[in-house]
Amino acid sequence: MSRVISWIPTAAGSDFDLDNLPLGIFSPPAEAPRPGIAIGDYVADLSSLFEAELIDEATLDGARVLNGFLARGRAHWSALRTRLQYLFGEASTLQERVLVESSLVPRAEATMHLPFEVGDYVDFYSSIEHASNVGRLFRPANPLGDNYRYVPLGYHGRTSTIVLDGTLISRPSGQRKARDAAAPSFGPTAALDFELELGFVAGPGNAHGAPIPIEAVRNHVYGCVILNDWSARDIQAWESVPLGPLLGKSFATSISPWVVSLEALEPFRVENRIPDPPPLAHLQTDERWAYDIDLEVLLESQAMRAHRFPPMPLARPNFRGMYWHVAQQLAHLTSNGSRVRPGDLFGSGTISGSEPEMLGCLLERTRGGTDAFELPGGERRTYLENGDTVIMRARASAGERRIGFGELRGTIVG
Amino acid sequence: MSRVISWIPTAAGSDFDLDNLPLGIFSPPAEAPRPGIAIGDYVADLSSLFEAELIDEATLDGARVLNGFLARGRAHWSALRTRLQYLFGEASTLQERVLVESSLVPRAEATMHLPFEVGDYVDFYSSIEHASNVGRLFRPANPLGDNYRYVPLGYHGRTSTIVLDGTLISRPSGQRKARDAAAPSFGPTAALDFELELGFVAGPGNAHGAPIPIEAVRNHVYGCVILNDWSARDIQAWESVPLGPLLGKSFATSISPWVVSLEALEPFRVENRIPDPPPLAHLQTDERWAYDIDLEVLLESQAMRAHRFPPMPLARPNFRGMYWHVAQQLAHLTSNGSRVRPGDLFGSGTISGSEPEMLGCLLERTRGGTDAFELPGGERRTYLENGDTVIMRARASAGERRIGFGELRGTIVG
């Protein structure tokens, strides 16, 4: 099958080609937020395409968040995608192209906004390598716990502090206690960390009391973004028993602005990791839910910027190796009758692999802040310093197909 | 000082007298939801009072939730209260009374709705007696943990399953593992419990990165409701290490419909419990934040209903003895820069006292489900059975003043 090429300049071969078409909320210069689709170096204004009667998805007309569209479900998501692939592709008419062209805003001139309102945010713990590494530091007697291989573990995170790519991250203060101190003290965290994750975004959702069976989950997940679950390890360690993390996480969670649909990720679905032992029946499926997505996290310090060193890669894990997948997580989360709403966010948990260059947070890389590493220029790091920028990227590719998530950046300020 | 008496019949001496004036969202028969004030056996329709130009608080006109009013802040809350006390009191004119009277709907005919939208819900762990009792069951080596007396512990709960008084509670299913079983199994919880709590409701809130100092908290809490943090103890026990409770709690949280303001509770403020050791500086205040509120939880089984036994009181704790108060909890929660929004909900955690008749959940009363107790008619209980109704009440009184919260009911269905 020969692939369709977009007539829109810069689209072909870019992270935002016809195969991708991620959704976001953007403002053209000095205008109000509205939905858009990234295509090459442009954003296509979907309100403008609606007004020109090129698309008929009214939930996108002038909307300031995608929640209405997320609620519409898979058939509508797919119809919009098919329509846009036609309009941006080789078969569209000259008249259509003129209208599409007038809807395009250069991405460099677009201001991005949070793409959806999050009702509930659950951060999971999908990587057994991450869970094992963290467990060895905090619970050496039984690092993984008895439940890990049965329960897709997670906790509710704070929704009010979910922020967009580029938002400055203020170093949080909190209580932390040194192992040999008699009492805790209050002050800025000395163990500020990132967690490299993907965040999945809910579609229509379910009624209270009506669980989503695992075979139905594909109708309930629209797509995903890159997610940085910023963590203050000292605050987290002191507060977490017995109720789990709270202030060690609640100060900020960053997400990337473009929501990549599961439909765009179809070509990159691969065989699930084989769980051992097999999960309980309601968490079993023959459907493939693993995705071959390459991730990358990089660090750039203030000194590195000054000396024009390029950002230093810290880890390059792949998402396919996660122990638990999002279908299991949603089936689990709703198995007690709990309700999921459009725009709910599910963090994967830190994406780590089995090799040293696949560790998705500094806690793992520096073994709890004890093994420092060196940056270009000779600075040393265990945890993040003020002025550090953390850059996350994700991309899937197979043959000519390539899907980029764009970047997620955050800089620490004191 | 002689007290003002309301001219509205049934108000004087009731739980909803002039001193109370709790806010809620109600529908008159076959009409749309709107804000109302409980007064005696009536609800005063605030939209109707606004349209009659008797009050000027536009955020209440036709609003389907109280969030807009909650965002207005203390001066506006107080102005409305003063105005209503005038209108419902002895000094109002005949013309005003005619208009007020036409706004009254019998409470028995009003359908109540969730009074506010909850952005984030944190459930705290304020009772040191409760924390000690639960700790002895699950962590006997160190029941209270090293952090309890320093950190106002809590976790984020699910907002999508916060439901109103009267909502039927479906027995949740989930994973649970018997101590001697090789593996967990999935099925209905065998350890369904209530937790008797108060829930505090946020006012204006703060900007991301700008903590609310403890001395400013009174501007940021509008009032409170009764809260039942339904819990499935077997599911909770199996999932809680290391990330805290999730599915053991997320299936339902019930709240009472009438929000009692802190201003109404002013006469019942009492000296704070003296913490030992003194908390860190940002959690210290000379201001009194303890409230002398009597609570009660009762149980009525299906058989008891059939035999017309009255509900059986299970516990009668008082709120004044809590170790941590809501001012400390909000100062703590925002101390890392985290953001609170109008309508955010803060559960107190189970309210238990030091005596056997003050235990606010069955886990404590039955020592982890091992000590059964008898109901009138001879049935035995460790945890809740299908058909059981849990009734919670709260009331404060001092001399002639009396403030009732009304009731919070929930019945278990299979």
Interface residues (C-beta under 8 A of the other chain):
Chain A: G119 D120 V122 Y125 G135 F138 R139 G145 D146 N147 Y150 V151 L153 G154 Y155 H156 G157 R158 T159 S160 T161 V163 S170 P172 S173 G174 Q175 K177 A183 P184 S185 F186 H208 G209 P211 A232 I235 W238 E239 S240 V241 P242 L243 G244 P245 L246 L247 S250 F251 A252 P277 L280 A281 H282 H332 L333 S335 N336 G337 S338 R339 V340 R341 D344
Chain B: G119 D120 V122 Y125 G135 F138 R139 G145 D146 N147 Y150 V151 L153 G154 Y155 H156 G157 R158 T159 S160 T161 V163 S170 P172 S173 G174 Q175 K177 A183 P184 S185 F186 H208 G209 A232 I235 W238 E239 S240 V241 P242 L243 G244 P245 L246 L247 S250 F251 A252 P277 L280 A281 H282 H332 L333 S335 N336 G337 S338 R339 V340 R341 D344
